[in-house]
Amino acid sequence: MATRANKQTAIDFIQAINSGDKDCLLRLMQDAATWTVPQSAVAPYAGTHQGASVIADMMIGAVEQAFDADGVYHDVGLCVAEGQHVVIETRMTARQPTGKRYENAYVFIFCISDGRIVSIREHVDTAYAIQFFAMPE
């Protein structure tokens, strides 16, 4: 039963990103949660970040700074769980205020304990993201 609940917690987290619900993100994470982003990502996102409030601020802030808030969506594809680990594959689509469209694949690996997220490991095509943000319209 815990595996099913853990899957729902991870899905709820992705849905909170979609809706920009910082309070929900905070409720779903333990205070000392970590978020690890590939080293090849751009600063300040590359590396490991600690603390639920830091993570929520960075995730919501990244969306607000780069995209129309109502134009961001992670479409959940594969979602598998074993014990306290949940792996979710998403396709994120977003639109910048200029209309430029972003579309990238993500994989999030969650570790969940006692119903709250302990850690998130993010895997994303950083080369595409860097190219997208470097290229003018």
C-alpha positions as a Markdown table, in Angstrom:
| # | Residue | x | y | z |
|---|---|---|---|---|
| 1 | Met | 0.0 | 0.0 | 0.0 |
| 2 | Ala | 2.9 | 2.4 | 0.7 |
| 3 | Thr | 4.1 | 2.0 | -2.8 |
| 4 | Arg | 0.8 | 3.3 | -4.2 |
| 5 | Ala | 0.8 | 6.2 | -1.8 |
| 6 | Asn | 4.3 | 7.1 | -2.7 |
| 7 | Lys | 3.4 | 7.1 | -6.4 |
| 8 | Gln | 0.5 | 9.5 | -5.6 |
| 9 | Thr | 2.8 | 11.8 | -3.6 |
| 10 | Ala | 5.2 | 12.0 | -6.6 |
| 11 | Ile | 2.4 | 12.7 | -9.0 |
| 12 | Asp | 0.9 | 15.3 | -6.6 |
| 13 | Phe | 4.4 | 17.0 | -6.6 |
| 14 | Ile | 4.4 | 17.2 | -10.5 |
| 15 | Gln | 0.9 | 18.6 | -10.4 |
| 16 | Ala | 1.9 | 21.2 | -7.9 |
| 17 | Ile | 4.7 | 22.3 | -10.3 |
| 18 | Asn | 2.1 | 22.5 | -13.1 |
| 19 | Ser | -0.2 | 24.7 | -11.0 |
| 20 | Gly | 2.6 | 26.8 | -9.4 |
| 21 | Asp | 1.4 | 25.7 | -5.9 |
| 22 | Lys | 4.3 | 26.4 | -3.7 |
| 23 | Asp | 2.4 | 25.6 | -0.5 |
| 24 | Cys | 1.6 | 22.1 | -1.8 |
| 25 | Leu | 5.3 | 21.6 | -2.8 |
| 26 | Leu | 6.3 | 22.4 | 0.7 |
| 27 | Arg | 3.7 | 20.1 | 2.3 |
| 28 | Leu | 4.9 | 17.2 | 0.1 |
| 29 | Met | 8.6 | 17.5 | 1.0 |
| 30 | Gln | 10.5 | 16.9 | 4.3 |
| 31 | Asp | 12.1 | 20.1 | 5.5 |
| 32 | Ala | 15.6 | 18.8 | 4.7 |
| 33 | Ala | 14.7 | 17.4 | 1.3 |
| 34 | Thr | 17.3 | 17.5 | -1.5 |
| 35 | Trp | 17.0 | 18.2 | -5.2 |
| 36 | Thr | 19.8 | 17.1 | -7.5 |
| 37 | Val | 20.0 | 18.5 | -11.0 |
| 38 | Pro | 22.7 | 17.4 | -13.6 |
| 39 | Gln | 26.0 | 19.2 | -13.3 |
| 40 | Ser | 25.7 | 20.2 | -17.0 |
| 41 | Ala | 22.6 | 22.4 | -16.2 |
| 42 | Val | 23.0 | 26.1 | -16.1 |
| 43 | Ala | 23.7 | 28.0 | -12.8 |
| 44 | Pro | 22.1 | 28.3 | -10.3 |
| 45 | Tyr | 20.3 | 25.0 | -11.0 |
| 46 | Ala | 23.2 | 22.6 | -11.4 |
| 47 | Gly | 24.1 | 20.5 | -8.4 |
| 48 | Thr | 22.3 | 19.5 | -5.2 |
| 49 | His | 20.0 | 21.9 | -3.4 |
| 50 | Gln | 18.8 | 21.3 | 0.2 |
| 51 | Gly | 15.8 | 22.5 | 2.0 |
| 52 | Ala | 12.1 | 22.3 | 1.0 |
| 53 | Ser | 11.7 | 26.1 | 0.9 |
| 54 | Val | 14.9 | 26.5 | -1.2 |
| 55 | Ile | 13.7 | 23.8 | -3.6 |
| 56 | Ala | 10.1 | 25.2 | -3.9 |
| 57 | Asp | 11.4 | 28.7 | -4.5 |
| 58 | Met | 13.9 | 27.6 | -7.1 |
| 59 | Met | 11.3 | 25.4 | -9.0 |
| 60 | Ile | 8.6 | 28.0 | -8.9 |
| 61 | Gly | 11.0 | 30.8 | -9.6 |
| 62 | Ala | 12.5 | 29.1 | -12.6 |
| 63 | Val | 9.1 | 28.7 | -14.2 |
| 64 | Glu | 8.1 | 32.3 | -13.4 |
| 65 | Gln | 11.3 | 33.8 | -14.7 |
| 66 | Ala | 11.4 | 31.9 | -18.0 |
| 67 | Phe | 7.8 | 31.2 | -19.0 |
| 68 | Asp | 4.2 | 32.3 | -19.0 |
| 69 | Ala | 2.9 | 30.9 | -15.7 |
| 70 | Asp | -0.2 | 29.5 | -17.3 |
| 71 | Gly | 1.7 | 27.9 | -20.2 |
| 72 | Val | 3.8 | 25.4 | -18.3 |
| 73 | Tyr | 2.8 | 21.8 | -18.1 |
| 74 | His | 4.5 | 18.5 | -17.2 |
| 75 | Asp | 2.6 | 15.7 | -18.9 |
| 76 | Val | 3.2 | 12.5 | -16.8 |
| 77 | Gly | 4.1 | 9.4 | -18.9 |
| 78 | Leu | 5.8 | 6.5 | -17.2 |
| 79 | Cys | 5.4 | 6.2 | -13.5 |
| 80 | Val | 6.9 | 3.3 | -11.6 |
| 81 | Ala | 7.4 | 2.7 | -8.0 |
| 82 | Glu | 9.3 | 0.2 | -5.8 |
| 83 | Gly | 9.3 | 0.6 | -2.1 |
| 84 | Gln | 10.1 | 4.2 | -1.3 |
| 85 | His | 11.4 | 5.1 | -4.8 |
| 86 | Val | 9.2 | 6.5 | -7.6 |
| 87 | Val | 10.4 | 7.2 | -11.1 |
| 88 | Ile | 8.3 | 9.6 | -13.2 |
| 89 | Glu | 9.0 | 10.4 | -16.8 |
| 90 | Thr | 7.4 | 13.7 | -18.0 |
| 91 | Arg | 7.3 | 15.8 | -21.1 |
| 92 | Met | 7.4 | 19.5 | -20.2 |
| 93 | Thr | 5.9 | 22.0 | -22.5 |
| 94 | Ala | 6.0 | 25.7 | -21.9 |
| 95 | Arg | 5.7 | 29.0 | -23.7 |
| 96 | Gln | 7.8 | 32.1 | -23.2 |
| 97 | Pro | 6.1 | 35.6 | -23.2 |
| 98 | Thr | 7.4 | 36.0 | -26.7 |
| 99 | Gly | 5.5 | 32.9 | -27.8 |
| 100 | Lys | 8.6 | 30.7 | -28.2 |
| 101 | Arg | 7.8 | 27.1 | -27.3 |
| 102 | Tyr | 9.9 | 24.9 | -25.0 |
| 103 | Glu | 9.5 | 21.1 | -25.0 |
| 104 | Asn | 11.8 | 18.8 | -23.1 |
| 105 | Ala | 11.8 | 15.3 | -21.6 |
| 106 | Tyr | 12.4 | 14.9 | -17.8 |
| 107 | Val | 12.9 | 12.0 | -15.5 |
| 108 | Phe | 12.4 | 12.5 | -11.8 |
| 109 | Ile | 13.5 | 9.9 | -9.2 |
| 110 | Phe | 11.8 | 10.5 | -5.9 |
| 111 | Cys | 12.7 | 8.9 | -2.5 |
| 112 | Ile | 9.7 | 9.1 | -0.2 |
| 113 | Ser | 9.6 | 8.3 | 3.5 |
| 114 | Asp | 6.6 | 8.6 | 5.8 |
| 115 | Gly | 4.6 | 10.1 | 3.0 |
| 116 | Arg | 6.9 | 13.0 | 2.3 |
| 117 | Ile | 9.7 | 13.5 | -0.3 |
| 118 | Val | 13.2 | 13.1 | 1.0 |
| 119 | Ser | 15.1 | 13.5 | -2.2 |
| 120 | Ile | 14.5 | 14.3 | -5.9 |
| 121 | Arg | 17.0 | 13.5 | -8.7 |
| 122 | Glu | 16.2 | 15.2 | -11.9 |
| 123 | His | 17.4 | 14.1 | -15.3 |
| 124 | Val | 16.8 | 16.4 | -18.3 |
| 125 | Asp | 18.3 | 17.1 | -21.7 |
| 126 | Thr | 20.5 | 20.0 | -20.5 |
| 127 | Ala | 22.1 | 20.5 | -24.0 |
| 128 | Tyr | 18.6 | 21.2 | -25.4 |
| 129 | Ala | 17.8 | 23.5 | -22.5 |
| 130 | Ile | 21.0 | 25.5 | -22.8 |
| 131 | Gln | 20.6 | 25.8 | -26.6 |
| 132 | Phe | 16.9 | 26.9 | -26.2 |
| 133 | Phe | 17.8 | 29.7 | -23.7 |
| 134 | Ala | 20.9 | 30.8 | -25.6 |
| 135 | Met | 19.1 | 31.2 | -29.0 |
| 136 | Pro | 17.3 | 34.4 | -29.7 |
| 137 | Glu | 13.9 | 34.2 | -31.3 |
